[in-house]
């Protein structure tokens, strides 16, 4: 057997190495599916966290409202957000709360979803001296969270 024949036999015995295109495509599809699942799960956790933060902010503000109400000589809730500072105990330190009348929509009407859908603030609305509402954005359900305050229902 000549040396050429032996080299030709060795060439035919050698198996190709590496991945086929089909194998690579399958791996890419699996990675894409896993990435999609991870992103969706992360967004869900993030939205629950933001909603929980909004609810905690409302709870804190409700407590400050009750403090204000108990300290007020007239037994009334603050007329505007700036009135929270009338008493040291009811100051809203680090709370992004705005008056209902300062959040108009494109038509000049207050009280729309777009007014607070950024989720970075809560809206204070005193309806009467003895009641009102606090509103925030619920990221999980894409709707408004409304909490009433006061001894009477508005």
N, C-alpha and C positions, 0 to 999 in steps of 0.2 A: 504494500500500500504506500502510495507516495505521500509526501508531506502535504501536498495540496488536498488530497482526499481526506486526510485526517483533520485538516483545518475546516473543511466543508462540513464534516460530521459535527465538529464542535460548534459551529455556527448554528446548525439546526437544533442542537440540544439546548442552546441558551434560550430561556424563557424571557419574554419582555417584562420589565418592571415598571411600576408606576400605576396610576389610577386611570380608569377609563373616563370618558366624558360623562357617561351615565352615573357612575359612582360619585363623581364630583357634583353633579347636579342634585343628586339625592341628599348629599351632605349639606349643600347650600339651602335646599328647601327645608330640611330639618332645623337648621340654625335659624332660618327666617321664622319658622313657626314658634320656636322657643323664644326668640326675641319678641315676637308679637305678644305672646302670653305674658312675658315679664313686664312689658310696657303697660299692658292693660291692668295687670295686678298692681303695679306701682301707682298708676293714676288713681285707682280705686282707694288705695291706702292714703294717698295724698289728699284726695277729696274728703275722705272721712276725717282726716286730721284738721283740715281747714274748717269744716263744718263744726267740729268739736270746739275749735278755737273761737268761732263766732258765738257758739252757745255759751261758752265760758265768759266771753265779753259781755253778753247780754245779762248773764247772771250777776256779774260784778256790778254792772250798771244798775240793775234792779236793787241791789243792796245799797248802793249810793243814793238811789232815789228814796228808799225808805228812811235812810238816815236824814236826808234833806227834809223829808216830810215830817219826821219827828222833831226836828230842830226848828222848823219854820213856825214863827209866832202866829201865822194865819192858818196853819194846817193845810198848806197847799204844796203841790209839786212845783219844781222850777219852771218858769215860763219858757225859758230858752236854755240851750246848752251852757251858755256863759253864766247863767245863774247858779249852776252847780257849785261854782267857786264862792258862793256867798258864805259858806261854812267850810272850815278846814277839813272837817270830817267827810264832807260830800264831794270834795274836789275829784275830778276825773283825771288822775295822773296817768299818762301813757295810753289813754283810751281815745280812739278816733271815732267820735260820735258827732253827728251833725244834726241840725234842725231840719225837720221835715220840709219846711217852707224853702230851704235853700237847695233843694234838689229837684228843680223842674226838669221836665223832659223837653223835647224839641218844640213842643207846642206851648210850653210855659206852664204845664200842669204838673204839680208835684205828685209823688207817690207812684212811680212806675218801677217795674222790674229793672229797667236800665239804670235807674238812679243808684242802685247799690249792687249791681251784679258783679262788680269788681271784687266784692267780698272783703274789702279793706276797711269797712266802716259799718257802723250801725246808725240807724236813723231814729231820732227821738221825736215823738209827737205827743204833746200834751193836748188832750181834747177838751178837758175841763180842768178846774183846779184840783179835782180829786181823782182823775184817771187819765190814761193815755196808753200809748203803745211804743214798743221798741221793735224795730225791724232790722233783719240782717239777711244775708244770702246763704242758702243751703246748697252747698256744692254737690252733695250726693243726689239730691232730687231736683236740682235746678229750679228752685222756687224760693219764695220769700218765707223767712221764719218770722212770725209775729208773736210777741209776748205782751200781754196786757198788764198794766200795773194800776194799783189803786184799790181802795176799799170798795169802790163801786164799779160795776161793769159799764163800760162806755158803749 
